[in-house]
Amino acid sequence: MSELAGLRVAVAGLGPMGRGIARVFAEAGAAVTVVDADEETTARGQAKLQEEGPPIKVDTAAGVTDAARDADLFVEAIVERFEAKLSLLDQVRAAGNAGLVVASNTSSLSIGELGKAYGDPSRVLGMHFFNPPTKMRLVEIIRGARTDAAVVGRAREWVAALGKTAVLCADSPNFIVNRVCRPLYYESQLLVTQGVAPQVVDAAIKGALGHRMGPLELLDFTGLHTHLGSSETALREFGDPRYRPIPLTRQLVRAGTTGRAAGRGYYDYSQGKPREAQAAVLRQPSESSARVRFAGSDVSTEDGDLTVYRTNTCAEKDIEAVRELARRGRVVVDSSAGGWVEHLPAGAGWVRLHGTGENGFAEVVSDEVAGIEPAYDVVDALGAVSVPVLALPGLVVDRVMHTVVNEALTLVEEGTAEAGDVDLALRLGMNHPAGPLEYLDRTGAAAVLAGLRGMLAGFGDPRYRPAQLLVRRAAGSRR
C-alpha cells in the first residue's frame, strides 16, 4: 500500500505546474481533487491532465471551498500575484477545515505574509515544486516564521513519499535555487552588455562547468519578462543594489523580445538554435608537439617551448615573475584576474584553463581593443577545447561562479538554508554537476575571495562585495 494512501489532497490552479503536482500526488496513491477559477476552466484542466500521461483517478470540485472542506493538504498553484492568492485563501478559510495544511507553490512570495492573511500561519508553508513536477526531484519546503514545526515535518514526509527530495528554507525572497542563481543570470547579462556574445557566455559555462543549458539560453526559455519581474521583487525585498535588474533585459522586454516563445531574446531564433550558435564559437584543438611547463611566482628554469604561469591574482610578485619569463621565451598567464589587461607583457598570452586532458576546456583571451592576441598554441599543446573571451575581470566562468558561491554563502550566513541543502538544491533543481559550496571546497576560499576582490576593484560595483563568511573561511584556510 502506498505511503500516501488515505491522504486527501486538493490542488488549485490547473496550469502546467498544478497539473503536474496533481499527477505526482495521484500516482503516489493520494486521493486528489482539483479545482480552477470556474467549473469550465476546471473541466478543461482535468482533460489536459488526463491527456498528459497515463489515466489517473483525479476528482474535480465545483469551487475552492468545496475542494478544501475535506482535504488534509491544500496546494495552491495559481498565478503568481499576491492579490489573487489572498482571494483564494479567503475561499479556503471559508471551508472551516481546522486540520488543513495549506501549501503554496509560490516561487518568490512571502509565506509569512500568506500565513498571516490566511489567519492561521502555523498551518501555512511553501512547497515549491520545480517544472515539470513529474520529472524534477526537488521540492523546496519554506517555513514561515510562525509555521508549526510539526507541519513542516509532515510536509517533508509527504515529499519523501512522492519519491522526491526536500530541502528546507527559511521564508526569504526567491528561496534557495532562484536566489543562488541570481548572479548566474545577472553576470551573464552584464557580460553581454560589455561586449561578450551570448553564445560565448553560454558555451563557456557549459564547457567549463558542465551545465546542460547556458544561463542566457535558459533565460530565453523561461521568459525574460518572468526573470525581470523576479529581479524587481528581489531588489524591492532586499534593498541591496546587487539585486538590481540589468537594463539590457528591461530593454528587451519592453521591445517584446522576451525569449524563445517570442522568437527572439538574447538569441534570434530565426537564425537557428542556441546550441548551434554555441557550437560555432567553440574551437577544437589542433595537433601540436609543443612542450608546456607550468610555473608560479617561484619562477622555474626548466626547459619547455611554452611556459604557463598560473595565479589567482595580479600582484606585483606575479607581474615581475611573468616579465622575467617573457624575457626567456613564450609565456602565457593562466588567470582570471582582471589586472592582467594592464600588466600583461607584450607578446604574452592570457588564458584560463579548466580541467585537463581530454576534458580540458579553456577561455582564451582574444581582445583586439586591449591588444591581446589569442594563445591558441597553449590550448593546442594541451588538447583543450576553447572559446574566445574579452579581457574583463573574472573573464566568464570565474566571474559567474565566484558570484554564485558568494550568494550561496550569504544564504548560509544569514540562516536561510544549510550548506548541504544549498548544494543539493542546485544539483537537483538546476541539474548542476556540483553545488556552489562543493565548488568552493574544490577551488578554495582564498581563490574565490581573491577573484571577488579583483572584480570589486575592477568594476567598482557592490555586486562583488564578499560575504563575511567567505572572508572568514579564507582566513581560516591560511592558518
C-alpha positions in Angstrom: 0.0 0.0 0.0 1.3 3.5 -0.8 2.6 5.7 2.0 0.1 8.3 0.8 -2.9 6.1 0.8 -5.6 7.9 2.7 -4.1 11.3 2.2 -6.6 13.7 0.7 -5.0 16.4 -1.4 -6.7 19.4 -3.1 -4.8 21.2 -5.8 -6.0 24.7 -7.0 -4.8 26.0 -10.4 -4.6 23.7 -13.4 -1.8 25.3 -15.4 1.3 23.1 -16.1 2.5 23.3 -12.5 -0.8 22.5 -10.9 -1.5 19.6 -13.3 2.0 18.2 -12.6 1.6 18.4 -8.8 -1.9 16.8 -9.0 -0.4 13.9 -11.1 2.5 13.2 -8.8 0.3 13.0 -5.7 -2.3 10.8 -7.5 0.3 8.5 -8.9 1.7 8.1 -5.4 -1.6 6.9 -4.1 -3.2 10.1 -2.6 -6.9 10.9 -3.2 -6.6 14.1 -5.3 -9.2 16.7 -6.1 -8.5 19.6 -8.5 -10.2 23.0 -9.0 -9.6 26.1 -11.1 -11.2 29.5 -11.5 -14.6 28.1 -12.5 -16.2 24.8 -13.5 -15.5 25.2 -17.2 -11.8 26.0 -16.6 -11.6 23.1 -14.1 -13.0 20.7 -16.7 -10.5 21.9 -19.4 -7.7 21.4 -16.9 -8.9 18.0 -15.9 -9.0 17.0 -19.6 -5.4 18.2 -20.2 -4.3 16.4 -17.1 -5.6 13.1 -18.4 -4.1 13.7 -21.8 -0.6 14.3 -20.5 0.1 10.8 -19.2 -1.5 7.5 -18.2 -5.1 7.9 -17.0 -5.3 8.7 -13.3 -8.1 9.0 -10.8 -8.5 12.7 -10.0 -11.8 14.2 -8.9 -13.0 17.8 -9.6 -14.7 20.2 -7.3 -17.2 22.9 -8.0 -15.2 25.5 -6.2 -12.2 26.1 -3.9 -14.2 26.0 -0.7 -15.7 22.6 -1.6 -12.2 21.3 -2.5 -10.7 22.4 0.8 -13.5 21.2 3.1 -12.4 17.5 3.4 -8.8 17.8 2.4 -5.7 17.1 4.6 -3.4 19.2 2.3 -4.4 22.1 0.0 -1.8 23.0 -2.6 -2.3 26.3 -4.5 -0.5 26.7 -7.8 -2.4 29.7 -9.2 -1.0 32.8 -10.8 2.0 34.4 -9.0 0.1 37.5 -7.9 -0.3 38.2 -4.2 -3.8 39.7 -4.5 -5.0 36.5 -6.4 -3.6 34.3 -3.7 -5.3 36.3 -0.9 -8.6 35.9 -2.6 -8.0 32.2 -2.9 -7.1 31.9 0.8 -10.3 33.6 1.8 -12.2 30.8 0.0 -10.0 28.1 1.6 -10.7 29.6 5.1 -14.4 29.6 4.4 -14.3 25.8 4.3 -13.7 25.8 8.1 -11.3 22.9 7.9 -9.3 23.2 11.2 -6.8 20.5 10.4 -6.0 21.6 6.9 -2.3 22.2 5.9 -2.1 24.9 3.3 0.9 24.9 0.9 1.8 27.5 -1.7 3.8 26.6 -4.8 4.9 30.2 -5.0 8.5 30.8 -6.1 9.0 34.2 -4.5 6.1 35.5 -2.4 6.3 35.6 1.4 5.0 32.6 3.2 4.7 34.5 6.4 2.6 37.1 4.7 0.4 34.5 3.1 0.0 32.7 6.5 -1.0 35.9 8.3 -3.6 36.6 5.6 -5.0 33.1 6.0 -5.5 33.7 9.7 -3.6 30.7 10.9 0.1 31.0 9.9 1.0 27.8 11.9 -0.6 25.7 9.1 0.8 27.6 6.1 4.1 26.8 4.4 5.7 26.7 1.0 6.0 23.6 -1.2 7.9 24.8 -4.2 7.9 22.2 -6.9 10.1 22.5 -10.0 9.0 22.3 -13.6 8.0 19.8 -14.7 6.9 18.3 -11.3 6.6 14.9 -12.8 10.3 14.8 -13.6 12.1 17.2 -11.3 13.2 15.6 -8.0 13.5 18.7 -5.9 10.9 20.4 -3.6 11.8 23.4 -1.6 9.9 23.5 1.7 9.6 27.0 3.0 8.8 27.6 6.7 7.3 30.9 7.6 8.3 32.5 10.9 5.1 31.1 12.5 4.8 27.8 10.6 4.4 24.9 13.1 7.4 22.5 13.2 5.1 19.5 13.0 3.5 20.9 9.8 7.0 21.2 8.3 7.7 17.6 9.4 4.6 16.3 7.7 5.4 18.1 4.5 8.8 16.5 4.4 7.3 13.1 4.9 4.8 13.7 2.0 7.6 14.8 -0.3 9.7 11.7 0.5 6.6 9.6 -0.2 6.4 11.2 -3.6 9.9 9.9 -4.3 11.3 13.4 -4.2 13.9 15.2 -2.1 13.0 18.1 0.2 15.3 20.9 1.1 14.4 23.3 3.9 14.5 27.0 3.5 13.5 30.0 5.8 11.0 32.4 4.4 13.2 34.6 2.3 12.8 36.1 -1.2 13.5 33.6 -4.1 14.2 30.9 -1.5 17.3 28.8 -2.4 17.6 27.9 -6.1 16.2 31.1 -7.6 18.2 33.2 -5.1 21.6 31.5 -5.6 21.1 31.6 -9.4 20.5 35.4 -9.4 24.2 36.2 -10.0 24.4 33.4 -12.6 21.9 35.3 -14.7 23.0 38.8 -13.7 26.6 38.3 -14.6 25.7 36.6 -17.9 23.6 39.6 -18.9 26.2 42.1 -17.8 28.8 40.2 -19.9 26.7 40.8 -23.0 26.4 44.5 -22.2 30.2 44.6 -22.0 30.6 43.1 -25.5 30.7 39.3 -25.0 28.3 37.5 -27.3 25.5 35.4 -25.7 26.7 32.2 -27.3 30.2 32.7 -26.0 28.9 33.2 -22.4 26.8 30.0 -22.7 29.4 28.0 -24.4 32.0 28.9 -21.7 29.6 28.0 -18.8 28.6 24.7 -20.4 32.1 23.8 -21.4 33.8 24.6 -18.1 31.1 23.7 -15.6 29.1 21.0 -17.4 25.7 22.8 -17.3 23.1 21.4 -19.6 21.9 24.8 -20.7 23.7 28.1 -20.7 22.2 30.8 -18.5 21.1 33.1 -21.3 19.6 30.2 -23.2 17.7 29.3 -20.0 16.5 32.9 -19.5 15.1 32.9 -23.0 13.4 29.5 -22.4 11.7 30.7 -19.2 11.0 34.2 -20.5 12.9 37.4 -19.9 9.7 39.1 -18.5 9.5 36.4 -15.8 13.1 37.0 -14.8 12.7 40.7 -14.8 9.7 40.5 -12.5 11.6 38.3 -10.0 14.6 40.7 -10.2 12.4 43.6 -9.3 11.0 41.7 -6.4 14.5 40.8 -5.2 15.6 44.4 -5.3 12.5 45.6 -3.5 12.6 43.0 -0.8 16.4 43.1 -0.1 17.0 46.8 -0.9 20.5 45.8 -1.9 21.9 47.2 -5.3 23.5 43.8 -6.1 20.0 42.6 -7.0 19.1 45.4 -9.4 17.8 44.3 -12.8 20.1 44.6 -15.8 19.0 47.4 -18.1 19.5 45.4 -21.3 17.0 42.8 -20.2 14.5 45.6 -19.4 15.0 47.0 -22.9 14.4 43.6 -24.5 11.2 43.1 -22.5 9.9 46.5 -23.4 10.5 45.7 -27.1 8.6 42.5 -26.8 11.6 40.3 -27.4 11.1 38.2 -24.3 12.8 34.9 -25.3 12.1 31.7 -27.2 8.3 32.0 -27.2 8.6 35.5 -28.8 11.1 34.3 -31.4 13.8 36.5 -30.0 15.5 37.4 -26.7 19.2 37.0 -26.1 19.1 34.7 -29.2 17.4 35.3 -32.5 15.6 32.0 -33.1 15.0 32.8 -36.8 18.8 32.3 -37.2 18.8 28.8 -35.6 19.0 27.1 -32.3 21.2 28.4 -29.4 23.2 25.2 -29.3 24.2 25.7 -32.9 25.4 29.2 -32.2 27.3 28.0 -29.2 29.0 25.2 -31.2 30.1 27.7 -33.8 32.2 29.7 -31.3 34.0 26.6 -29.8 37.5 25.9 -31.2 38.7 22.4 -31.3 42.5 21.9 -30.6 44.9 21.3 -33.5 47.7 18.8 -33.2 50.8 20.1 -31.5 54.1 18.8 -30.4 55.0 21.8 -28.3 56.0 21.1 -24.7 54.3 23.0 -21.9 55.6 23.6 -18.4 53.8 25.2 -15.5 55.2 27.8 -13.2 54.2 30.0 -10.3 55.7 33.0 -8.6 58.8 30.9 -7.8 59.9 31.1 -11.5 61.3 27.8 -12.8 64.1 27.5 -15.3 63.1 24.1 -16.7 63.1 23.6 -20.4 59.9 23.9 -22.4 58.6 25.5 -25.5 55.7 27.3 -23.7 55.5 28.4 -20.0 52.1 28.7 -18.4 52.1 30.9 -15.3 49.2 30.0 -13.0 47.9 32.6 -10.5 44.7 33.8 -8.8 46.0 37.3 -8.6 47.9 40.0 -10.5 50.1 41.1 -7.6 53.5 42.7 -8.0 55.3 39.4 -7.5 53.2 37.9 -10.3 53.9 40.7 -12.6 57.6 40.5 -12.0 57.6 36.8 -12.5 55.8 36.9 -15.8 58.1 39.7 -17.0 61.1 37.5 -16.2 59.6 34.5 -18.0 58.7 36.7 -21.0 62.4 37.7 -21.3 63.3 34.0 -21.6 60.6 32.9 -24.1 57.0 32.3 -24.8 54.8 32.8 -21.6 51.1 32.5 -21.2 49.3 33.6 -18.0 46.6 31.2 -16.7 44.4 33.5 -14.6 41.0 35.3 -14.4 42.4 38.3 -12.5 41.4 41.4 -14.4 44.7 43.3 -13.7 46.4 41.4 -16.4 44.7 43.6 -19.0 47.1 46.4 -18.0 50.2 44.3 -16.9 50.5 41.5 -19.5 53.8 41.9 -21.2 53.8 42.5 -25.0 53.7 39.2 -26.8 52.5 37.2 -23.8 49.2 35.3 -23.9 46.3 35.0 -21.4 44.1 32.0 -20.8 42.0 30.5 -18.1 42.3 26.7 -18.0 39.5 24.5 -16.6 40.3 20.8 -16.3 43.0 18.8 -18.1 43.5 16.2 -20.8 40.5 15.1 -22.8 38.2 17.0 -20.5 40.2 20.2 -20.7 38.4 23.4 -21.5 39.9 26.9 -21.8 38.8 30.5 -22.0 41.3 32.2 -24.4 41.6 36.0 -24.1 41.3 37.5 -27.6 40.9 41.2 -27.3 41.8 43.4 -30.2 41.0 46.6 -28.3 43.3 45.6 -25.4 46.0 44.4 -27.9 45.9 40.8 -26.7 46.3 38.0 -29.3 44.7 34.6 -28.6 47.2 32.0 -27.2 45.9 29.1 -29.2 49.4 27.5 -29.2 48.9 26.6 -25.5 45.4 25.1 -25.8 46.6 23.2 -28.8 49.6 21.8 -26.9 47.2 20.9 -24.0 44.5 19.4 -26.3 41.8 21.7 -24.8 38.6 22.9 -26.4 38.4 26.6 -26.1 36.2 29.7 -26.5 37.5 33.3 -27.1 36.6 35.8 -24.4 37.3 39.5 -23.7 39.8 40.8 -21.2 37.3 41.5 -18.4 37.8 41.0 -14.7 36.9 37.4 -13.9 36.6 36.6 -17.6 33.4 34.5 -17.9 33.5 31.3 -15.8 35.2 32.5 -12.7 33.1 35.7 -12.7 29.9 33.7 -12.8 30.9 31.0 -10.3 32.6 33.3 -7.7 29.5 35.4 -7.5 27.2 32.3 -7.3 29.4 31.0 -4.5 29.2 34.3 -2.7 25.4 34.3 -2.9 25.3 30.7 -1.6 27.5 31.6 1.4 25.3 34.7 2.1 22.3 32.3 2.4 24.1 30.1 4.8 25.5 33.1 6.7 22.0 34.6 7.3 20.5 31.3 8.3 18.2 31.0 5.3 19.4 27.4 4.5 22.0 24.9 5.5 25.1 24.4 3.3 24.2 20.8 2.4 20.7 21.8 1.3 22.0 24.6 -0.8 24.3 22.2 -2.8 21.5 19.6 -3.0 19.0 22.2 -4.3 21.3 23.4 -7.1 22.2 19.8 -8.2 18.6 18.7 -8.2 16.8 21.9 -9.1 19.2 23.1 -11.8 20.9 19.8 -12.7 24.3 21.3 -11.9 27.1 18.7 -11.7 28.2 20.2 -8.4 26.7 22.6 -5.8 28.3 26.0 -5.3 29.8 25.1 -1.9 31.2 21.9 -3.3 32.8 24.1 -5.9 34.1 26.3 -3.2 35.7 23.4 -1.4 37.4 22.3 -4.6 38.6 25.8 -5.7 39.5 27.1 -2.3 38.1 30.1 -0.3 41.2 32.2 -0.9 40.9 31.9 -4.7 37.3 32.8 -4.7 37.9 35.7 -2.3 40.8 37.0 -4.5 38.5 36.8 -7.6 35.7 38.8 -5.9 38.1 41.4 -4.6 39.6 41.7 -8.1 36.2 42.2 -9.7 35.2 44.7 -7.0 38.3 46.7 -7.7 38.0 46.4 -11.5 34.3 47.2 -11.7 33.7 49.3 -8.6 30.3 47.6 -8.2 28.9 46.3 -4.9 27.7 43.2 -6.7 31.1 41.8 -5.9 31.2 42.6 -2.2 32.5 39.4 -0.5 30.3 37.7 2.2 32.0 37.9 5.6 31.6 34.1 5.9 33.9 33.8 2.8 36.4 36.2 4.3 36.5 34.1 7.5 36.8 30.8 5.6 39.7 32.2 3.5 41.4 33.4 6.7 40.9 30.0 8.3 42.4 28.2 5.3 45.6 30.2 5.7 46.1 29.4 9.3 
